[in-house]
Amino acid sequence: MSTATPPAPAPVSSAPVANYDKGLANTIVADTQMSFIDGAKGVLEYVGIDIDTLARKSTYEETVYLLWNTKLPSETELDALKSALRAEYEIPQGLYEMIRGMPKDAVPMHALRTLVSALALHDPEADTDGIEASKRKALRLVAKTPTLIANFDRYRSGKEFVRPNTSFDIATNFLWMLNGEKPTDAMSRGLDICLILHADHGLNASTFAARVTIATLSDLYSAMTTAVGTLKGPLHGGANEEVMVMLDEIGTMDNVDAFINGKLERKELIMGFGHRVYKAYDPRATYLKTFAQQIATDTGNLRLFEMSQRIESIVLDAKAGKGIFPNVDFYSATTYHCLGIKTDLFTCMFAMSRMSGWCGHCIEQLQDNRLIRPQAKYTGPHDVAYV
């Protein structure tokens, strides 16, 4: 009869039984009134208003008001928000000096993450508690982020800084600073639409990361730094850059079919298609596709749009039955390129827009806060002898 000592049983945890949901895809951790998504039906609403209507009729500033106040503004309320934002466009001189100290080959999202964090050093309210103080800081972040992005790009391009123009809306002001000249109305409207479409999208990875940070009662600048860092990943915000890289690699319309069919045969990922949530046509892409064609025509880039259309046709023939459709990144990449925005700035543009959604979610979190502390499933050994 064996005398071997039987293995010790695994310790029994006294913690409450928790559901195992790797990636939290099926877990609800917060309430929000800002945006609603029905991925199966291809629905996205901001405070109950469908995104396509907002893209066609609203402005980014009005959308910011809607997200932060859960209602559309009156004319007086919208004018007040515009004035408050424009008063905060400028960044401290120390931030211009910091930009001058950055390597010119720095990845733009690294630069943006650092500069957003540095804004806290120049804000006397950085650690002031309270919802009203958080709203003032949110307004500064939305207003100043375009100035950071545009002037970092000017610096690395060997150009002089362009100070913000407070007579312009956010989209026009950004393109003014980026290019040193006032954009056409069509260019301003094109960027404005992209900003509306990217402003919020439920509890995506970067928004969740921001809420985790602010839930510790850290400051809003720390939460936004967390969000920018999370957005940088290619599985989140970096996809729009990869769309443009793909289009550049294809080169001409003659190469589209062979390139895309080859990827399909090899079962390789085609950037700009498919979404973690949407199993129907991304509602953010519906109007953007139409506008992308218009702006491509206006700026002499119709070849690029026609290539995109052909890619979409091939992929839909092969994948639509599996719920694979173009997402917002596919046509926003074309739009940004037509506006003269460099490919490696595309994710920064996403952050510039989403700053409003991130801030709104953090304010929501603070209004009914609870520390976000999920559990982990331990898969290691027990009772290991120390030698």
C-alpha positions as CSV (number, residue, x, y, z in Angstrom):
1,M,0.0,0.0,0.0
2,S,1.4,3.4,-1.0
3,T,2.5,5.7,1.9
4,A,3.0,8.8,-0.4
5,T,1.6,11.9,1.1
6,P,-1.4,13.1,-1.0
7,P,-1.1,16.6,-2.4
8,A,-2.6,19.4,-0.4
9,P,-5.9,20.6,-1.6
10,A,-5.9,24.1,-3.2
11,P,-6.9,26.8,-0.8
12,V,-10.5,27.8,-0.9
13,S,-10.9,31.5,-1.4
14,S,-13.3,33.3,1.0
15,A,-14.0,36.0,-1.6
16,P,-17.5,36.1,-3.1
17,V,-18.0,33.9,-6.2
18,A,-17.3,36.0,-9.3
19,N,-18.1,35.4,-13.0
20,Y,-15.1,34.8,-15.2
21,D,-15.3,37.2,-18.2
22,K,-11.9,37.5,-19.8
23,G,-11.6,40.9,-21.5
24,L,-14.9,42.1,-19.7
25,A,-16.8,41.9,-23.0
26,N,-19.9,40.7,-21.2
27,T,-19.6,42.7,-18.0
28,I,-21.4,46.0,-17.3
29,V,-19.3,48.2,-14.9
30,A,-20.8,51.6,-15.2
31,D,-23.9,53.7,-16.0
32,T,-23.8,56.3,-18.7
33,Q,-26.2,58.6,-20.4
34,M,-23.8,59.7,-23.1
35,S,-23.9,57.0,-25.8
36,F,-25.8,53.9,-26.7
37,I,-24.6,51.1,-29.1
38,D,-26.6,48.3,-30.6
39,G,-23.9,46.4,-32.5
40,A,-26.2,43.9,-34.1
41,K,-28.4,46.6,-35.6
42,G,-25.6,49.1,-36.4
43,V,-26.9,51.8,-34.0
44,L,-25.0,54.5,-32.3
45,E,-26.8,57.3,-30.4
46,Y,-25.5,60.2,-28.4
47,V,-28.0,60.9,-25.7
48,G,-30.7,59.3,-27.8
49,I,-29.9,61.1,-31.1
50,D,-28.5,58.9,-33.9
51,I,-25.0,59.6,-35.0
52,D,-25.8,59.9,-38.6
53,T,-28.2,62.8,-37.9
54,L,-25.6,64.5,-35.7
55,A,-22.9,64.1,-38.4
56,R,-25.2,65.7,-41.0
57,K,-26.7,68.5,-38.9
58,S,-24.7,69.2,-35.8
59,T,-21.2,70.6,-35.0
60,Y,-18.5,69.3,-32.7
61,E,-19.1,72.1,-30.2
62,E,-22.8,71.3,-30.0
63,T,-22.0,67.6,-29.7
64,V,-19.7,68.4,-26.8
65,Y,-22.5,70.3,-25.1
66,L,-24.9,67.4,-25.7
67,L,-22.5,64.8,-24.2
68,W,-21.7,66.9,-21.2
69,N,-25.2,68.1,-20.4
70,T,-27.4,65.2,-21.9
71,K,-29.4,67.7,-23.9
72,L,-29.0,69.9,-26.9
73,P,-28.1,73.6,-26.1
74,S,-30.1,76.7,-26.7
75,E,-28.5,79.3,-28.9
76,T,-27.4,81.2,-25.8
77,E,-26.0,78.1,-24.2
78,L,-24.1,77.0,-27.3
79,D,-22.6,80.5,-27.7
80,A,-21.5,80.5,-24.1
81,L,-19.7,77.1,-24.6
82,K,-18.0,78.3,-27.8
83,S,-16.8,81.4,-26.0
84,A,-15.5,79.4,-23.0
85,L,-13.7,76.9,-25.3
86,R,-12.1,79.7,-27.4
87,A,-10.8,81.5,-24.3
88,E,-8.9,78.3,-23.5
89,Y,-7.3,77.5,-26.9
90,E,-3.9,78.9,-26.0
91,I,-1.4,76.7,-24.1
92,P,1.2,78.0,-21.5
93,Q,4.5,79.2,-22.8
94,G,6.1,76.3,-20.9
95,L,4.4,73.8,-23.2
96,Y,5.8,75.5,-26.3
97,E,9.2,75.2,-24.7
98,M,8.6,71.6,-23.9
99,I,7.7,70.9,-27.5
100,R,10.9,72.5,-28.6
101,G,12.8,70.1,-26.4
102,M,11.2,67.0,-27.9
103,P,13.0,64.8,-30.5
104,K,11.7,65.7,-34.0
105,D,11.3,62.0,-34.8
106,A,9.2,61.4,-31.7
107,V,6.0,59.3,-32.3
108,P,3.2,61.9,-32.2
109,M,1.1,59.9,-29.7
110,H,4.1,59.7,-27.3
111,A,4.4,63.5,-27.6
112,L,0.7,64.0,-27.1
113,R,0.6,61.7,-24.0
114,T,3.5,63.7,-22.5
115,L,2.0,67.1,-23.3
116,V,-1.4,66.3,-21.9
117,S,0.2,65.2,-18.7
118,A,2.3,68.3,-18.6
119,L,-0.8,70.5,-18.8
120,A,-1.4,69.6,-15.2
121,L,1.8,71.4,-14.2
122,H,0.4,74.7,-15.4
123,D,-3.2,74.4,-14.0
124,P,-3.7,75.7,-10.5
125,E,-6.9,73.6,-10.3
126,A,-5.2,70.4,-11.3
127,D,-5.9,68.8,-8.0
128,T,-9.0,70.7,-7.0
129,D,-11.8,68.4,-6.2
130,G,-15.5,68.7,-7.2
131,I,-17.6,68.3,-10.3
132,E,-17.5,72.0,-11.3
133,A,-13.7,72.1,-11.2
134,S,-13.6,68.9,-13.2
135,K,-15.9,70.6,-15.8
136,R,-13.5,73.5,-16.1
137,K,-10.6,71.2,-16.5
138,A,-12.5,69.2,-19.1
139,L,-13.1,72.4,-21.1
140,R,-9.4,73.3,-21.0
141,L,-8.4,69.8,-22.2
142,V,-10.8,69.9,-25.2
143,A,-9.7,73.4,-26.1
144,K,-5.9,72.9,-25.8
145,T,-5.4,69.5,-27.2
146,P,-5.7,70.7,-30.9
147,T,-3.0,73.4,-30.1
148,L,-0.7,70.7,-28.7
149,I,-1.1,68.4,-31.7
150,A,-0.8,71.1,-34.4
151,N,2.2,72.8,-33.0
152,F,4.1,69.6,-32.3
153,D,3.7,68.8,-36.0
154,R,4.9,72.2,-37.0
155,Y,7.9,71.9,-34.8
156,R,9.0,68.5,-36.1
157,S,8.5,69.9,-39.7
158,G,10.8,72.8,-39.0
159,K,8.1,75.4,-39.1
160,E,7.3,78.3,-36.7
161,F,4.5,77.8,-34.1
162,V,1.1,79.2,-35.1
163,R,-0.9,80.5,-32.2
164,P,-4.6,79.6,-32.0
165,N,-7.2,82.0,-33.6
166,T,-10.1,82.5,-31.2
167,S,-12.4,83.6,-34.0
168,F,-12.5,80.1,-35.4
169,D,-14.3,77.0,-34.3
170,I,-12.2,74.0,-33.1
171,A,-12.0,72.3,-36.5
172,T,-11.1,75.4,-38.4
173,N,-8.6,76.5,-35.7
174,F,-6.8,73.2,-35.8
175,L,-6.3,73.3,-39.5
176,W,-5.3,76.9,-39.3
177,M,-2.6,76.1,-36.8
178,L,-1.5,72.9,-38.6
179,N,-1.1,74.5,-42.1
180,G,-0.6,78.1,-41.3
181,E,-3.6,79.2,-43.4
182,K,-7.3,79.3,-43.1
183,P,-8.9,76.1,-44.5
184,T,-11.8,76.1,-47.0
185,D,-15.2,75.7,-45.5
186,A,-15.4,72.1,-47.0
187,M,-12.1,71.2,-45.2
188,S,-13.3,72.6,-41.9
189,R,-16.6,70.8,-42.2
190,G,-14.9,67.5,-43.1
191,L,-12.8,67.6,-39.9
192,D,-15.8,68.7,-37.9
193,I,-17.7,65.6,-39.0
194,C,-14.8,63.4,-38.1
195,L,-14.7,65.0,-34.6
196,I,-18.4,64.4,-34.1
197,L,-18.2,60.8,-35.1
198,H,-15.3,60.0,-32.8
199,A,-16.4,61.9,-29.8
200,D,-17.8,59.0,-27.8
201,H,-18.4,55.3,-28.2
202,G,-19.6,53.6,-25.0
203,L,-17.1,52.0,-22.7
204,N,-14.3,51.3,-25.1
205,A,-10.8,50.5,-23.9
206,S,-9.5,54.1,-23.5
207,T,-12.7,55.3,-21.9
208,F,-12.7,52.4,-19.5
209,A,-9.0,53.2,-18.7
210,A,-9.9,56.8,-18.0
211,R,-12.7,55.8,-15.7
212,V,-10.5,53.4,-13.8
213,T,-8.0,56.2,-13.2
214,I,-10.5,58.8,-12.1
215,A,-12.3,56.3,-9.9
216,T,-9.2,56.3,-7.6
217,L,-9.9,60.1,-7.1
218,S,-6.8,60.9,-9.1
219,D,-6.9,64.1,-11.2
220,L,-8.5,64.6,-14.7
221,Y,-5.1,65.1,-16.3
222,S,-3.9,61.8,-15.1
223,A,-7.1,60.1,-16.4
224,M,-6.6,61.7,-19.8
225,T,-3.0,60.7,-19.9
226,T,-4.1,57.1,-19.2
227,A,-6.7,57.4,-22.0
228,V,-4.2,58.7,-24.6
229,G,-1.8,55.9,-23.8
230,T,-4.6,53.3,-24.2
231,L,-5.8,54.7,-27.5
232,K,-2.3,54.5,-28.9
233,G,-2.5,50.7,-29.3
234,P,-3.1,49.3,-32.8
235,L,-6.1,47.2,-31.5
236,H,-7.8,50.5,-30.6
237,G,-7.1,53.9,-32.1
238,G,-4.1,53.0,-34.2
239,A,-6.2,51.2,-36.9
240,N,-6.9,54.3,-38.9
241,E,-3.1,54.8,-39.5
242,E,-2.9,51.2,-40.8
243,V,-5.7,51.9,-43.3
244,M,-3.6,54.6,-44.9
245,V,-0.5,52.5,-44.8
246,M,-2.4,49.8,-46.7
247,L,-3.7,52.2,-49.4
248,D,-0.1,53.5,-49.9
249,E,1.1,50.0,-50.2
250,I,-1.5,49.1,-52.9
251,G,-0.6,52.3,-54.8
252,T,-2.9,52.1,-57.8
253,M,-6.4,50.8,-58.7
254,D,-4.8,48.2,-60.9
255,N,-3.3,46.6,-57.8
256,V,-6.4,46.5,-55.6
257,D,-7.9,43.2,-56.6
258,A,-4.7,41.2,-56.4
259,F,-3.7,42.8,-53.1
260,I,-7.0,42.3,-51.3
261,N,-7.8,38.9,-52.7
262,G,-4.4,37.8,-51.7
263,K,-5.0,38.9,-48.1
264,L,-8.4,37.1,-48.1
265,E,-6.8,33.9,-49.4
266,R,-4.1,34.1,-46.7
267,K,-6.8,34.9,-44.1
268,E,-4.9,38.1,-43.2
269,L,-6.5,41.0,-41.4
270,I,-7.7,43.9,-43.7
271,M,-7.5,47.1,-41.8
272,G,-10.6,49.2,-41.5
273,F,-13.0,46.3,-41.6
274,G,-14.8,44.5,-38.7
275,H,-15.4,45.8,-35.2
276,R,-15.5,44.3,-31.8
277,V,-19.1,45.6,-31.3
278,Y,-20.6,46.1,-34.7
279,K,-21.9,43.1,-36.7
280,A,-23.6,45.5,-39.2
281,Y,-22.4,48.5,-41.1
282,D,-20.7,50.9,-38.7
283,P,-23.2,53.8,-38.4
284,R,-20.4,56.2,-38.1
285,A,-19.2,55.2,-41.6
286,T,-22.5,55.8,-43.4
287,Y,-22.3,59.5,-43.9
288,L,-18.6,59.7,-43.6
289,K,-18.3,57.6,-46.8
290,T,-20.4,60.1,-48.7
291,F,-18.4,63.0,-47.3
292,A,-15.1,61.3,-48.0
293,Q,-16.1,61.1,-51.7
294,Q,-16.9,64.8,-51.7
295,I,-13.7,66.0,-50.0
296,A,-11.6,63.6,-52.1
297,T,-13.2,65.2,-55.3
298,D,-12.6,68.7,-53.9
299,T,-9.0,68.1,-53.1
300,G,-8.0,66.1,-56.2
301,N,-7.8,62.7,-54.3
302,L,-10.6,60.9,-56.1
303,R,-8.3,58.1,-57.0
304,L,-7.8,57.3,-53.4
305,F,-11.5,57.2,-52.7
306,E,-12.2,55.0,-55.7
307,M,-9.5,52.5,-54.5
308,S,-11.3,52.5,-51.1
309,Q,-14.6,51.8,-52.8
310,R,-13.2,48.9,-54.7
311,I,-11.6,47.4,-51.5
312,E,-15.0,47.7,-49.8
313,S,-16.7,45.9,-52.6
314,I,-14.3,43.0,-52.6
315,V,-14.3,42.6,-48.8
316,L,-18.1,42.8,-48.6
317,D,-18.6,40.1,-51.2
318,A,-16.4,37.9,-49.2
319,K,-17.1,38.8,-45.6
320,A,-20.5,40.6,-45.2
321,G,-22.2,37.3,-44.5
322,K,-19.9,37.0,-41.5
323,G,-20.7,40.5,-40.1
324,I,-17.5,42.1,-41.4
325,F,-18.2,45.6,-42.7
326,P,-16.2,48.9,-43.0
327,N,-15.7,50.7,-39.7
328,V,-15.2,54.4,-39.0
329,D,-11.4,54.1,-39.5
330,F,-11.7,53.0,-43.1
331,Y,-13.2,56.3,-44.5
332,S,-11.8,58.6,-41.8
333,A,-8.3,57.7,-43.0
334,T,-9.2,58.9,-46.6
335,T,-10.7,62.1,-45.2
336,Y,-7.8,62.9,-43.0
337,H,-5.4,62.4,-45.9
338,C,-7.4,64.7,-48.1
339,L,-7.3,67.4,-45.4
340,G,-3.5,67.2,-45.6
341,I,-3.0,65.5,-42.2
342,K,0.0,63.3,-42.0
343,T,-0.7,59.5,-41.5
344,D,1.1,59.3,-38.2
345,L,-1.2,62.1,-36.8
346,F,-4.4,60.1,-37.5
347,T,-4.6,58.6,-34.0
348,C,-3.9,62.0,-32.5
349,M,-7.0,63.3,-34.4
350,F,-9.0,60.5,-32.7
351,A,-7.7,61.6,-29.3
352,M,-8.5,65.2,-30.1
353,S,-12.1,64.3,-30.7
354,R,-12.5,61.6,-28.0
355,M,-11.1,64.0,-25.3
356,S,-14.7,65.3,-24.9
357,G,-16.1,61.8,-24.4
358,W,-13.3,60.8,-22.0
359,C,-13.9,63.9,-19.9
360,G,-17.6,63.4,-19.9
361,H,-17.3,59.8,-18.7
362,C,-14.9,60.8,-15.9
363,I,-17.4,63.4,-14.7
364,E,-20.1,60.8,-14.8
365,Q,-17.9,58.5,-12.8
366,L,-17.2,61.1,-10.1
367,Q,-20.9,61.8,-9.7
368,D,-21.5,58.2,-8.5
369,N,-18.0,56.9,-7.8
370,R,-16.9,53.5,-6.8
371,L,-13.3,52.2,-7.0
372,I,-13.1,49.9,-10.1
373,R,-11.3,46.8,-8.8
374,P,-12.0,43.6,-10.7
375,Q,-10.6,40.3,-9.7
376,A,-8.1,38.0,-11.5
377,K,-8.3,34.3,-11.8
378,Y,-5.2,32.8,-10.2
379,T,-3.8,29.9,-12.3
380,G,-0.5,29.4,-10.5
381,P,0.7,26.7,-7.9
382,H,-0.1,26.5,-4.2
383,D,1.9,25.5,-1.2
384,V,5.3,25.7,-2.9
385,A,8.1,25.1,-0.5
386,Y,10.6,27.9,-0.1
387,V,14.2,26.6,-0.8
